[in-house]
Amino acid sequence: HQGSPQKAMSSLKEICGGLPLNPLPENRGRKSGIPHAPVRTPNLDSHEEKLALKNALRYFPSSFHEVLAPEFAKELRDYGHIYMYRFCPRIEMRAYPIQEYPCKTIQAAAIMHMIMNNLDPAVAQFPQELVTYGGNGQVFSNWAQFWLVMHYLSEMTEDQTLVMYSGHPLGLFPSHRNAPRLVITNGMVIPNYSSRDEYEKLFAMGVTMYGQMTAGSYCYIGPQGIVHGTVLTVLNAGRRYLGVENLAGKVFVTSGLGGMSGAQAKAAVIAGCVGIIAEVDEAALLKRHQQGWLMEITSSLDHCIAQLRYGSINTFLSVLLINSTSHQRTFLQCGEKVWGRQPSLPYLCYGLFLVLNLTFLRSEEAKKKKMALSLGYHGNVVDLWERLAEEFNTTGELLADLGSDQTSCHNPFNGGYYPVQLSFKEANQLMSSNPVKFRTLVQESLRRQVAAINRLSDQGMFFWDYGNAFLLEAQRAGADIEKRGANKAEFRYPSYVQHIMGDIFSLGFGPFRWVCTSGNPEDLATTDFIATSVLEKAVLQGVTASVKQQYSDNIRWIQEARKHNLVVGSQARILYSDQKGRVAIALAINRSIAEGKIKAPVVLSRDHHDVSGTDSPYRETSNIYDGSAFCADMAVQNFVGDSFRGATWVALHNGGGVGWYRSGGKVNGVSVHCSAVRRLPRPIK
């Protein structure tokens, strides 16, 4: 991310100049060496294919259609969507310091900063397909929309508002200084047509878009956001299910290291437990390991079990030496170098004896110390769960204390869930070549996964649904997750919101996030100090025990976040706070900007865990007491209310984390703080 500011300014000016047409940029197709979205299968008929092509060409003068039409048609055939790869910018995509954006208003520059962060390859799951996270959480539907939005933002004044329609910029509309600069809607499909199959068609035709929570609203701050949420979830799961404050020595088993799920490894270590996270995509594993989020990677289930049983990586050495002929040969060759000849079998046994003793000594030491560990298992989570069940059946030892799942089950048949029967490569091929067979295998895999989880749960392991529609899809697959006497939205296992986070939300606590648009780590350090000081002062002034616990968890979080270097992309931070804390932190940040202690504006935002921010019957509003779980008024009211209470931009999405097939919505109220003169927007309260 280092480079000449002058060069960056020049590139940013080009980005803001509108669609590059004279000449057309070279069509370089898909980039190699980066992850790409799976091929989509919208099953368009001939009329719908023509409509998709026509809708894509509407962004360009007719004189370019002869060149672009066959190219776009090929993309639709090959990838199931028209991404317009030709127009993928050559600029290094990242969140540039705010002063480098050529804009007429600082608010527009802040939006640009956030958009480019969402598309940063270090942040985005599939950057060339404009997917930030979740397998299909789009920033835009195609690259033409990116160019047009950046142009509109560069021209925007403080008397205008940019209106976004599922990735499509409708244009700049007259408004006023206190109105939002940006209003976004995504995926607003009529309920009777808000099904998975219909959505795939509508997205392929370029008329709707699934924005996930913070992808299409330009508010993603990298996996740090979900690290924080997962830390709090795991800590409070320990309190609720295990009755412990300290999770040292406890084991958390889960899956997913791609987009937001990539946070689980780091969250486990910060929470102080052992986390084993399965992931089928080797690229995702390596990315998290290189970022320092994963401590170890293995493709061996034996190694996973050894780590759970003994808590030390050295245990695996004995497994390798005993069970692997190639490793025995390596040991003999090493002996030949030391002694000048290969050791005999007795010497080999003696060597193994020494290794085993050293291994178990270290294992016992690690066990006593109850060391935190994040281990990435390169393989299918179903294999991991079934092996854990097998270990219990054969030894009677329950090796997992807590369990969950963060596969993208809101999108199970298009790359969100990989069936255990196939390799990663085989699955990617089958999901496009034979979607019906792929669906059958996914559902069989879900049934197997639930069966293994049920076996362990019956013996005392605690499992929860992470709001990713895992239990919903398992139910549809015919898995045994029924809860007798329950309502239709309740399963054998609870939602993490219902059982774990609900008590926190009921205190008025929710996400409070900020981004230092200077891009300067020193500004982030200043805001960290401000937030910690505010919460510590609040505790000293006296709060209830439950509120004190949450303040203390978040103070610990900020300290751990700095220690673990959780910034990926923009200089951002998140914590949970109640109204008192949010307002105090926002005012303190504002004062520091006015005094020059912070060098540039700070973007403040809420998230979908904001109280009343989301109506989602399998997550935020699961099993709500008054029976309104399937009603979506709250999110809409939040969106409308924030728009006239001072937010810089607001967004309303249909679908949320459980998928587009569930009626609901979500809102982000965002404010750009420039100085202490600007009033504190009410969405912060």
C-alpha positions as CSV (number, residue, x, y, z in Angstrom):
1,H,0.0,0.0,0.0
2,Q,3.0,2.3,-0.3
3,G,3.3,4.5,-3.4
4,S,3.6,8.1,-4.7
5,P,0.8,10.4,-3.5
6,Q,1.0,12.2,-6.8
7,K,0.6,9.0,-8.7
8,A,-2.4,8.0,-6.5
9,M,-4.0,11.4,-7.0
10,S,-3.6,11.0,-10.8
11,S,-5.2,7.6,-10.7
12,L,-8.0,8.7,-8.5
13,K,-8.7,11.6,-10.8
14,E,-9.0,9.1,-13.7
15,I,-11.3,6.8,-11.6
16,C,-13.5,9.9,-11.0
17,G,-13.7,10.8,-14.7
18,G,-16.5,8.5,-15.6
19,L,-16.5,5.4,-17.8
20,P,-13.3,5.0,-19.7
21,L,-14.4,4.8,-23.3
22,N,-11.9,6.7,-25.5
23,P,-10.2,4.4,-25.9
24,L,-11.8,1.4,-24.4
25,P,-9.5,-0.3,-21.8
26,E,-7.9,-3.6,-22.8
27,N,-10.0,-6.6,-22.0
28,R,-7.7,-8.6,-19.7
29,G,-10.5,-11.0,-18.5
30,R,-10.2,-12.6,-15.1
31,K,-7.0,-12.1,-13.2
32,S,-5.0,-15.2,-12.2
33,G,-3.7,-15.7,-8.7
34,I,-6.7,-14.3,-6.8
35,P,-9.9,-16.0,-5.6
36,H,-12.9,-15.8,-7.9
37,A,-16.6,-16.3,-7.2
38,P,-18.1,-19.6,-8.2
39,V,-19.9,-19.8,-11.5
40,R,-23.6,-18.8,-11.0
41,T,-26.5,-20.8,-12.5
42,P,-29.4,-18.3,-13.0
43,N,-31.1,-20.6,-15.6
44,L,-32.2,-17.7,-17.8
45,D,-34.3,-18.4,-20.8
46,S,-33.4,-16.8,-24.2
47,H,-35.6,-13.8,-23.6
48,E,-34.1,-13.2,-20.1
49,E,-30.6,-13.6,-21.6
50,K,-31.3,-10.9,-24.1
51,L,-32.7,-8.7,-21.4
52,A,-29.6,-9.2,-19.3
53,L,-27.4,-8.2,-22.2
54,K,-29.6,-5.2,-23.0
55,N,-29.4,-4.0,-19.4
56,A,-25.7,-4.3,-19.3
57,L,-25.3,-2.3,-22.6
58,R,-27.4,0.6,-21.4
59,Y,-24.4,2.0,-19.6
60,F,-22.6,2.6,-22.9
61,P,-23.2,4.6,-26.1
62,S,-24.5,2.5,-28.9
63,S,-21.3,3.0,-30.9
64,F,-19.6,0.6,-28.4
65,H,-22.2,-2.2,-28.5
66,E,-20.7,-4.1,-31.4
67,V,-17.5,-4.6,-29.4
68,L,-19.1,-5.1,-26.0
69,A,-22.2,-7.2,-26.7
70,P,-20.4,-10.5,-27.7
71,E,-18.0,-10.0,-24.8
72,F,-20.8,-9.5,-22.2
73,A,-22.7,-12.4,-23.7
74,K,-19.7,-14.7,-23.2
75,E,-19.3,-13.6,-19.6
76,L,-23.0,-14.4,-19.0
77,R,-22.5,-17.9,-20.5
78,D,-19.2,-18.6,-18.7
79,Y,-19.9,-17.1,-15.3
80,G,-23.6,-16.7,-15.0
81,H,-23.3,-12.9,-14.6
82,I,-22.0,-9.9,-16.5
83,Y,-19.3,-8.4,-14.3
84,M,-17.7,-6.4,-17.1
85,Y,-14.1,-7.5,-16.4
86,R,-12.8,-5.2,-19.1
87,F,-13.6,-2.2,-16.9
88,C,-12.0,-3.6,-13.7
89,P,-9.7,-0.6,-12.8
90,R,-6.0,-0.9,-12.9
91,I,-5.5,1.3,-9.9
92,E,-4.3,-0.3,-6.7
93,M,-7.7,-0.7,-5.0
94,R,-7.5,0.4,-1.3
95,A,-8.8,3.0,1.1
96,Y,-6.6,6.1,0.2
97,P,-6.2,9.0,2.6
98,I,-9.4,11.1,2.3
99,Q,-7.6,14.2,1.2
100,E,-6.4,12.5,-2.0
101,Y,-10.0,12.0,-3.4
102,P,-10.9,14.8,-5.9
103,C,-14.3,15.8,-4.4
104,K,-16.3,18.9,-3.7
105,T,-17.5,17.7,-0.3
106,I,-15.6,15.8,2.4
107,Q,-18.6,13.6,2.9
108,A,-18.4,12.3,-0.7
109,A,-14.6,11.6,-0.2
110,A,-15.4,9.6,2.9
111,I,-17.9,7.4,0.9
112,M,-15.2,6.9,-1.8
113,H,-12.7,5.8,1.0
114,M,-15.2,3.2,2.2
115,I,-16.1,1.9,-1.2
116,M,-12.5,1.3,-2.2
117,N,-11.9,-0.4,1.1
118,N,-14.7,-2.8,0.4
119,L,-13.0,-3.7,-2.9
120,D,-9.5,-3.9,-1.6
121,P,-8.1,-7.5,-2.5
122,A,-6.8,-7.7,1.1
123,V,-10.4,-7.2,2.3
124,A,-12.7,-8.5,-0.4
125,Q,-13.5,-12.2,-0.8
126,F,-13.8,-12.1,-4.6
127,P,-12.5,-8.6,-5.6
128,Q,-12.9,-8.9,-9.4
129,E,-16.6,-10.0,-9.0
130,L,-17.1,-7.0,-6.5
131,V,-18.0,-9.4,-3.7
132,T,-16.8,-8.3,-0.3
133,Y,-17.9,-11.2,1.9
134,G,-20.4,-14.0,2.4
135,G,-19.9,-15.5,-1.1
136,N,-22.3,-13.1,-2.8
137,G,-22.3,-9.9,-0.8
138,Q,-22.0,-7.4,-3.7
139,V,-20.6,-3.8,-3.6
140,F,-21.9,-3.3,-7.1
141,S,-23.4,-5.6,-9.7
142,N,-20.8,-4.7,-12.4
143,W,-17.7,-2.4,-12.9
144,A,-19.6,0.2,-14.9
145,Q,-21.6,1.0,-11.8
146,F,-18.3,1.6,-9.9
147,W,-17.0,4.1,-12.4
148,L,-20.3,6.0,-12.5
149,V,-20.7,6.1,-8.7
150,M,-17.1,7.4,-8.3
151,H,-17.8,10.1,-10.9
152,Y,-21.1,11.2,-9.3
153,L,-19.4,11.4,-5.9
154,S,-16.6,13.6,-7.3
155,E,-19.3,16.0,-8.6
156,M,-21.6,16.0,-5.6
157,T,-22.2,19.1,-3.6
158,E,-23.7,19.5,-0.1
159,D,-27.0,20.2,-1.6
160,Q,-27.3,16.9,-3.4
161,T,-28.0,13.3,-2.6
162,L,-26.8,10.2,-4.6
163,V,-29.6,7.6,-4.9
164,M,-28.5,3.9,-5.3
165,Y,-30.9,1.2,-6.6
166,S,-29.4,-2.3,-6.0
167,G,-25.9,-1.2,-7.3
168,H,-27.3,1.1,-10.0
169,P,-26.8,4.8,-9.5
170,L,-30.0,6.7,-10.3
171,G,-28.1,10.0,-10.2
172,L,-27.7,13.1,-8.0
173,F,-30.9,14.6,-6.7
174,P,-31.5,18.0,-5.1
175,S,-31.6,17.9,-1.3
176,H,-30.1,20.1,1.4
177,R,-27.0,20.3,3.7
178,N,-28.5,18.2,6.5
179,A,-30.0,15.5,4.2
180,P,-28.1,12.2,3.7
181,R,-25.5,12.5,0.9
182,L,-26.3,8.9,0.0
183,V,-29.4,6.7,0.1
184,I,-29.1,3.0,-0.7
185,T,-31.6,0.2,-1.2
186,N,-30.5,-3.3,-2.2
187,G,-32.5,-6.4,-3.1
188,M,-36.0,-4.9,-2.5
189,V,-37.8,-7.8,-4.2
190,I,-41.6,-8.2,-3.9
191,P,-42.1,-10.8,-1.2
192,N,-43.8,-13.4,-3.4
193,Y,-40.8,-13.3,-5.7
194,S,-38.1,-13.1,-3.0
195,S,-37.0,-16.7,-3.5
196,R,-33.5,-18.0,-4.2
197,D,-34.2,-19.0,-7.8
198,E,-36.0,-15.7,-8.7
199,Y,-33.1,-13.8,-7.1
200,E,-30.5,-15.5,-9.2
201,K,-32.4,-14.6,-12.3
202,L,-33.0,-11.0,-11.3
203,F,-29.3,-10.5,-10.3
204,A,-28.1,-12.0,-13.6
205,M,-30.5,-9.6,-15.5
206,G,-28.9,-6.7,-13.6
207,V,-32.0,-5.5,-11.9
208,T,-31.4,-6.4,-8.2
209,M,-28.4,-7.1,-6.0
210,Y,-27.8,-8.8,-2.7
211,G,-25.7,-6.4,-0.6
212,Q,-25.3,-8.6,2.5
213,M,-25.0,-6.3,5.6
214,T,-22.1,-4.0,5.0
215,A,-20.9,-4.8,1.4
216,G,-23.6,-3.0,-0.6
217,S,-23.8,-0.2,2.1
218,Y,-20.0,0.5,1.8
219,C,-19.4,0.0,5.6
220,Y,-17.3,-3.2,5.8
221,I,-14.2,-2.8,8.0
222,G,-12.6,-6.1,7.2
223,P,-13.1,-9.3,9.3
224,Q,-12.3,-7.3,12.5
225,G,-16.0,-6.5,12.9
226,I,-17.0,-10.2,13.1
227,V,-13.9,-10.9,15.3
228,H,-15.3,-8.6,17.9
229,G,-18.8,-10.1,17.7
230,T,-17.4,-13.6,17.8
231,V,-15.2,-12.8,20.8
232,L,-18.2,-11.5,22.7
233,T,-20.3,-14.5,21.6
234,V,-17.7,-17.0,22.7
235,L,-17.0,-15.3,26.0
236,N,-20.7,-15.1,26.8
237,A,-21.3,-18.7,25.6
238,G,-18.7,-19.7,28.1
239,R,-20.6,-17.9,30.8
240,R,-24.0,-19.2,29.8
241,Y,-23.3,-22.8,28.8
242,L,-20.1,-23.7,30.7
243,G,-20.5,-21.4,33.7
244,V,-16.9,-20.1,33.4
245,E,-15.4,-16.6,33.0
246,N,-12.1,-18.0,31.8
247,L,-12.2,-20.2,28.6
248,A,-8.6,-21.4,28.9
249,G,-8.4,-25.0,28.0
250,K,-11.9,-25.0,26.4
251,V,-12.3,-26.1,22.8
252,F,-14.4,-24.3,20.1
253,V,-15.1,-26.1,16.9
254,T,-16.5,-24.3,13.8
255,S,-16.0,-23.8,10.1
256,G,-15.3,-21.1,7.6
257,L,-12.2,-18.9,7.1
258,G,-13.3,-17.0,4.0
259,G,-14.9,-13.6,4.3
260,M,-16.4,-12.7,7.7
261,S,-16.0,-16.2,8.9
262,G,-12.2,-15.7,8.7
263,A,-12.5,-13.9,12.0
264,Q,-13.2,-17.0,14.0
265,A,-9.5,-18.1,14.4
266,K,-8.4,-14.8,15.9
267,A,-11.5,-14.5,18.0
268,A,-10.8,-17.9,19.6
269,V,-7.3,-16.8,20.6
270,I,-8.5,-13.5,22.0
271,A,-11.2,-15.3,24.0
272,G,-8.5,-17.6,25.3
273,C,-9.7,-20.9,24.1
274,V,-8.6,-23.5,21.5
275,G,-10.3,-22.9,18.2
276,I,-10.3,-25.5,15.4
277,I,-11.8,-24.1,12.2
278,A,-12.4,-26.2,9.1
279,E,-12.0,-24.6,5.6
280,V,-12.1,-26.3,2.2
281,D,-10.5,-23.5,0.3
282,E,-6.8,-23.6,0.7
283,A,-6.4,-20.0,-0.6
284,A,-8.6,-18.8,2.3
285,L,-6.5,-20.7,4.8
286,L,-3.2,-19.4,3.5
287,K,-4.6,-15.8,3.4
288,R,-5.6,-16.0,7.1
289,H,-2.3,-17.6,8.1
290,Q,-0.2,-15.0,6.2
291,Q,-2.3,-12.3,8.0
292,G,-1.4,-13.8,11.3
293,W,-5.0,-14.8,12.1
294,L,-4.3,-18.5,12.1
295,M,-1.5,-19.9,14.2
296,E,-1.3,-23.3,12.4
297,I,-2.6,-25.1,9.3
298,T,-3.0,-28.8,8.9
299,S,-4.8,-31.2,6.6
300,S,-4.6,-34.1,9.1
301,L,-7.5,-35.0,11.3
302,D,-5.0,-36.9,13.5
303,H,-3.2,-33.7,14.1
304,C,-6.4,-31.9,15.1
305,I,-7.3,-34.7,17.5
306,A,-3.8,-34.6,19.0
307,Q,-4.0,-30.9,19.6
308,L,-7.4,-31.3,21.3
309,R,-6.2,-34.1,23.4
310,Y,-2.8,-32.9,24.3
311,G,-2.7,-29.2,23.4
312,S,0.7,-29.3,21.8
313,I,1.9,-29.3,18.2
314,N,4.7,-31.7,19.1
315,T,2.2,-34.5,19.6
316,F,1.8,-34.8,15.9
317,L,5.5,-35.6,15.5
318,S,4.9,-38.9,17.2
319,V,1.9,-39.7,15.0
320,L,3.9,-39.0,11.9
321,L,6.9,-41.0,13.0
322,I,4.9,-44.0,14.1
323,N,2.3,-44.1,11.2
324,S,4.3,-42.8,8.2
325,T,6.9,-44.9,6.4
326,S,8.2,-41.8,4.7
327,H,8.8,-40.1,8.0
328,Q,10.5,-43.2,9.4
329,R,12.8,-43.1,6.4
330,T,13.5,-39.4,7.1
331,F,14.4,-40.3,10.7
332,L,16.8,-43.0,9.5
333,Q,18.4,-40.6,7.0
334,C,18.9,-38.0,9.7
335,G,20.5,-40.7,11.9
336,E,22.8,-41.6,9.0
337,K,24.0,-38.0,8.9
338,V,24.7,-38.0,12.6
339,W,26.2,-41.5,13.1
340,G,27.6,-42.1,9.6
341,R,25.2,-45.0,9.1
342,Q,21.5,-45.7,9.3
343,P,20.4,-46.7,12.9
344,S,19.1,-50.1,13.4
345,L,15.5,-50.8,14.5
346,P,16.4,-50.6,18.2
347,Y,18.0,-47.2,17.7
348,L,14.9,-46.1,15.8
349,C,12.7,-47.3,18.6
350,Y,14.9,-45.4,21.1
351,G,14.7,-42.3,19.0
352,L,10.9,-42.6,18.9
353,F,10.9,-43.1,22.7
354,L,12.8,-39.8,23.2
355,V,10.5,-38.0,20.8
356,L,7.4,-39.4,22.5
357,N,8.7,-38.4,25.9
358,L,9.5,-34.9,24.8
359,T,6.2,-34.7,23.1
360,F,4.1,-35.7,26.1
361,L,6.2,-33.6,28.5
362,R,5.5,-30.5,26.3
363,S,1.9,-31.6,25.9
364,E,1.4,-31.8,29.6
365,E,3.0,-28.4,30.0
366,A,0.8,-26.9,27.4
367,K,-2.2,-28.5,29.0
368,K,-1.3,-27.0,32.4
369,K,-0.8,-23.6,30.9
370,K,-4.0,-23.9,28.9
371,M,-2.6,-22.2,25.9
372,A,-4.8,-20.5,23.4
373,L,-4.6,-21.9,19.9
374,S,-6.1,-21.3,16.4
375,L,-5.8,-24.3,14.1
376,G,-7.0,-24.2,10.6
377,Y,-8.0,-27.6,9.3
378,H,-7.8,-27.8,5.5
379,G,-10.7,-30.1,4.9
380,N,-14.4,-30.4,5.2
381,V,-16.0,-29.6,8.5
382,V,-18.3,-32.7,8.2
383,D,-15.2,-34.9,8.3
384,L,-14.1,-33.0,11.5
385,W,-17.4,-33.4,13.2
386,E,-17.7,-37.1,12.3
387,R,-14.1,-37.7,13.6
388,L,-15.0,-36.0,16.9
389,A,-18.1,-38.2,17.2
390,E,-16.0,-41.3,16.4
391,E,-13.4,-40.4,19.1
392,F,-16.2,-40.2,21.6
393,N,-17.7,-43.5,20.5
394,T,-14.3,-45.2,20.8
395,T,-12.8,-43.5,23.9
396,G,-15.7,-41.9,25.7
397,E,-13.8,-38.6,25.6
398,L,-15.7,-35.4,24.6
399,L,-13.1,-33.3,22.9
400,A,-15.2,-30.2,22.1
401,D,-16.9,-27.9,24.5
402,L,-18.5,-25.3,22.2
403,G,-19.5,-25.5,18.5
404,S,-21.0,-23.5,15.8
405,D,-20.9,-23.0,12.0
406,Q,-20.1,-20.1,9.8
407,T,-20.3,-21.5,6.3
408,S,-22.4,-19.3,4.0
409,C,-25.5,-21.4,4.2
410,H,-27.6,-18.5,3.1
411,N,-26.1,-19.4,-0.3
412,P,-25.6,-23.2,0.0
413,F,-25.9,-24.2,-3.6
414,N,-23.6,-21.6,-5.2
415,G,-20.4,-21.9,-3.2
416,G,-21.6,-21.1,0.3
417,Y,-21.5,-24.7,1.5
418,Y,-19.3,-27.5,0.1
419,P,-20.5,-31.1,0.4
420,V,-18.2,-33.6,2.2
421,Q,-18.4,-36.1,-0.7
422,L,-16.5,-33.9,-3.1
423,S,-13.2,-32.1,-3.2
424,F,-13.2,-28.3,-3.4
425,K,-12.3,-28.5,-7.1
426,E,-14.9,-31.2,-7.9
427,A,-17.6,-29.2,-6.0
428,N,-16.9,-26.0,-8.0
429,Q,-17.2,-28.0,-11.2
430,L,-20.4,-29.9,-10.3
431,M,-22.3,-26.8,-8.9
432,S,-22.3,-25.4,-12.5
433,S,-22.4,-28.6,-14.6
434,N,-25.1,-30.4,-12.6
435,P,-26.8,-28.1,-10.1
436,V,-29.5,-30.7,-9.2
437,K,-27.0,-33.4,-8.2
438,F,-24.9,-30.8,-6.4
439,R,-28.0,-29.7,-4.4
440,T,-28.6,-33.4,-3.5
441,L,-25.1,-33.8,-2.2
442,V,-25.2,-30.6,-0.2
443,Q,-28.4,-31.7,1.6
444,E,-26.9,-35.2,2.3
445,S,-23.8,-33.5,3.7
446,L,-25.9,-31.3,6.0
447,R,-27.7,-34.3,7.3
448,R,-24.4,-36.0,8.1
449,Q,-23.1,-32.9,9.8
450,V,-26.1,-32.5,12.0
451,A,-26.0,-36.2,13.0
452,A,-22.4,-35.8,14.2
453,I,-23.2,-32.6,16.1
454,N,-26.3,-34.2,17.7
455,R,-24.1,-37.1,19.0
456,L,-21.7,-34.7,20.7
457,S,-24.4,-32.4,21.9
458,D,-26.2,-35.3,23.6
459,Q,-23.0,-35.8,25.6
460,G,-22.6,-32.1,26.8
461,M,-21.2,-30.1,24.0
462,F,-23.0,-26.8,23.4
463,F,-23.8,-25.8,19.8
464,W,-25.5,-22.6,18.5
465,D,-26.6,-21.3,15.1
466,Y,-24.6,-18.3,14.0
467,G,-27.4,-16.7,12.0
468,N,-26.0,-18.1,8.7
469,A,-29.1,-20.2,8.0
470,F,-27.3,-23.4,8.8
471,L,-30.2,-24.8,10.8
472,L,-32.7,-23.6,8.3
473,E,-31.0,-25.3,5.4
474,A,-30.4,-28.4,7.6
475,Q,-34.2,-28.5,8.3
476,R,-34.9,-28.2,4.6
477,A,-32.5,-31.0,4.0
478,G,-34.4,-33.3,6.4
479,A,-31.8,-33.2,9.2
480,D,-32.8,-34.0,12.8
481,I,-32.9,-30.5,14.2
482,E,-36.6,-30.4,15.3
483,K,-37.4,-29.0,18.7
484,R,-40.5,-30.6,20.0
485,G,-43.3,-28.2,20.9
486,A,-41.5,-25.2,19.4
487,N,-42.7,-22.7,16.9
488,K,-41.7,-22.9,13.2
489,A,-38.7,-20.6,13.6
490,E,-37.2,-22.5,16.5
491,F,-34.8,-25.4,16.3
492,R,-33.1,-27.9,18.5
493,Y,-30.2,-25.5,18.8
494,P,-30.6,-21.8,19.6
495,S,-29.6,-18.8,17.6
496,Y,-26.6,-17.0,19.0
497,V,-28.7,-13.8,19.2
498,Q,-31.5,-15.5,21.1
499,H,-29.4,-17.3,23.7
500,I,-26.1,-15.5,23.9
501,M,-26.2,-11.9,22.5
502,G,-29.8,-11.1,23.3
503,D,-29.1,-10.2,26.9
504,I,-26.4,-7.7,25.7
505,F,-28.7,-6.1,23.2
506,S,-31.5,-5.8,25.8
507,L,-29.1,-3.5,27.7
508,G,-29.0,-1.2,24.7
509,F,-25.5,-2.3,23.7
510,G,-24.8,-2.6,20.0
511,P,-22.0,-2.0,17.4
512,F,-20.2,1.3,17.4
513,R,-17.6,1.4,14.6
514,W,-15.3,4.1,13.3
515,V,-12.9,4.5,10.4
516,C,-10.0,7.0,10.5
517,T,-10.0,8.3,7.0
518,S,-6.5,9.7,7.2
519,G,-5.3,6.1,6.9
520,N,-2.8,7.0,9.6
521,P,-2.4,4.3,12.3
522,E,-1.6,7.0,14.8
523,D,-5.1,8.4,14.4
524,L,-6.5,4.9,15.2
525,A,-4.3,4.7,18.3
526,T,-5.7,8.0,19.5
527,T,-9.3,6.9,19.0
528,D,-8.5,3.6,20.8
529,F,-7.2,5.6,23.8
530,I,-10.2,7.9,23.7
531,A,-12.7,5.0,23.7
532,T,-10.9,3.1,26.4
533,S,-10.7,6.2,28.6
534,V,-14.4,6.9,28.2
535,L,-15.4,3.4,29.1
536,E,-13.1,3.2,32.1
537,K,-14.4,6.6,33.4
538,A,-18.0,5.3,33.0
539,V,-17.1,2.2,35.1
540,L,-15.6,4.4,37.8
541,Q,-18.6,6.6,37.9
542,G,-20.8,3.6,38.7
543,V,-22.9,1.3,36.5
544,T,-24.9,-1.8,37.1
545,A,-23.0,-5.1,37.3
546,S,-24.2,-6.3,33.9
547,V,-23.3,-3.0,32.2
548,K,-19.9,-3.1,33.9
549,Q,-19.2,-6.6,32.6
550,Q,-19.9,-5.4,29.0
551,Y,-17.8,-2.3,29.4
552,S,-15.0,-4.4,30.8
553,D,-15.3,-6.9,27.9
554,N,-15.0,-4.1,25.4
555,I,-12.0,-2.4,27.2
556,R,-10.3,-5.8,27.0
557,W,-11.3,-6.0,23.3
558,I,-9.6,-2.8,22.4
559,Q,-6.4,-3.8,24.2
560,E,-6.4,-7.2,22.5
561,A,-7.3,-5.7,19.1
562,R,-4.2,-3.5,19.2
563,K,-2.0,-6.3,20.4
564,H,-3.2,-8.7,17.7
565,N,-3.0,-6.1,14.9
566,L,-6.5,-6.6,13.6
567,V,-6.6,-3.9,11.0
568,V,-7.1,-5.3,7.5
569,G,-7.7,-2.5,5.0
570,S,-8.9,0.8,6.4
571,Q,-7.8,2.1,9.9
572,A,-10.9,1.0,11.7
573,R,-12.2,-0.2,15.0
574,I,-15.4,-1.6,16.5
575,L,-16.7,-2.0,20.0
576,Y,-20.1,-2.5,21.6
577,S,-21.6,0.3,23.8
578,D,-24.8,1.6,25.1
579,Q,-26.1,5.1,24.4
580,K,-24.1,6.7,27.2
581,G,-20.8,5.3,25.9
582,R,-21.5,6.0,22.2
583,V,-22.3,9.6,22.7
584,A,-19.3,10.2,25.0
585,I,-16.9,8.5,22.6
586,A,-18.3,10.4,19.6
587,L,-18.0,13.8,21.3
588,A,-14.5,13.0,22.5
589,I,-13.4,12.0,18.9
590,N,-15.0,15.2,17.6
591,R,-13.1,17.4,20.0
592,S,-9.8,15.6,19.1
593,I,-10.4,16.4,15.4
594,A,-11.1,20.0,16.2
595,E,-8.0,20.2,18.3
596,G,-5.8,18.6,15.6
597,K,-5.1,15.5,17.6
598,I,-6.8,13.4,14.9
599,K,-5.7,14.5,11.4
600,A,-8.8,13.8,9.3
601,P,-12.5,13.1,9.6
602,V,-13.7,9.9,11.2
603,V,-16.6,7.8,9.9
604,L,-18.9,6.6,12.6
605,S,-21.4,3.8,11.9
606,R,-23.7,1.3,13.4
607,D,-24.2,-2.2,12.1
608,H,-26.9,-4.8,11.7
609,H,-26.6,-5.8,15.4
610,D,-27.8,-2.3,16.2
611,V,-30.9,-2.5,18.4
612,S,-33.9,-2.5,15.9
613,G,-31.5,-2.5,13.0
614,T,-32.5,-5.8,11.5
615,D,-35.6,-7.9,11.2
616,S,-34.3,-11.5,10.6
617,P,-36.3,-14.4,12.0
618,Y,-33.4,-16.8,12.2
619,R,-31.0,-14.3,13.7
620,E,-31.6,-10.8,15.2
621,T,-35.3,-11.4,15.8
622,S,-35.3,-15.1,16.3
623,N,-38.1,-16.3,18.7
624,I,-38.9,-12.8,19.7
625,Y,-41.5,-12.9,22.5
626,D,-44.4,-11.1,20.9
627,G,-44.5,-13.3,17.8
628,S,-43.3,-10.5,15.4
629,A,-40.2,-12.4,14.2
630,F,-41.4,-12.3,10.6
631,C,-42.3,-8.6,10.6
632,A,-39.9,-6.1,9.1
633,D,-41.2,-2.7,10.3
634,M,-38.4,-2.0,12.7
635,A,-35.6,-2.0,10.1
636,V,-37.6,0.2,7.8
637,Q,-38.4,2.7,10.5
638,N,-34.7,2.7,11.5
639,F,-33.7,3.5,8.0
640,V,-36.2,6.3,7.5
641,G,-35.6,7.8,10.9
642,D,-31.9,7.9,10.6
643,S,-32.2,9.7,7.2
644,F,-33.7,12.8,8.9
645,R,-31.8,12.5,12.1
646,G,-28.4,13.5,10.6
647,A,-26.9,10.4,9.1
648,T,-24.5,11.0,6.2
649,W,-25.7,7.9,4.4
650,V,-28.3,5.2,5.1
651,A,-29.0,1.8,3.6
652,L,-31.9,-0.6,3.5
653,H,-31.3,-4.2,2.4
654,N,-33.7,-7.1,1.9
655,G,-32.3,-10.4,3.0
656,G,-29.6,-9.8,5.6
657,G,-27.3,-12.6,6.8
658,V,-29.9,-15.4,6.4
659,G,-30.4,-14.7,2.7
660,W,-32.7,-12.9,0.3
661,Y,-35.4,-15.5,0.7
662,R,-36.3,-14.0,4.1
663,S,-38.2,-10.8,4.3
664,G,-36.3,-8.3,6.3
665,G,-34.0,-5.3,6.2
666,K,-31.1,-3.5,7.6
667,V,-29.8,-0.1,8.1
668,N,-26.5,1.7,8.5
669,G,-26.6,5.2,9.9
670,V,-23.3,6.8,9.2
671,S,-21.9,10.1,10.2
672,V,-18.7,11.8,9.1
673,H,-17.3,13.9,11.9
674,C,-15.2,16.8,10.7
675,S,-14.9,19.0,13.7
676,A,-16.5,19.9,17.1
677,V,-18.6,22.5,15.3
678,R,-20.8,19.9,13.6
679,R,-23.7,18.7,15.7
680,L,-23.7,15.2,16.9
681,P,-26.2,13.2,14.7
682,R,-29.0,11.5,16.6
683,P,-28.3,8.1,14.9
684,I,-25.3,7.8,17.3
685,K,-27.7,8.0,20.2
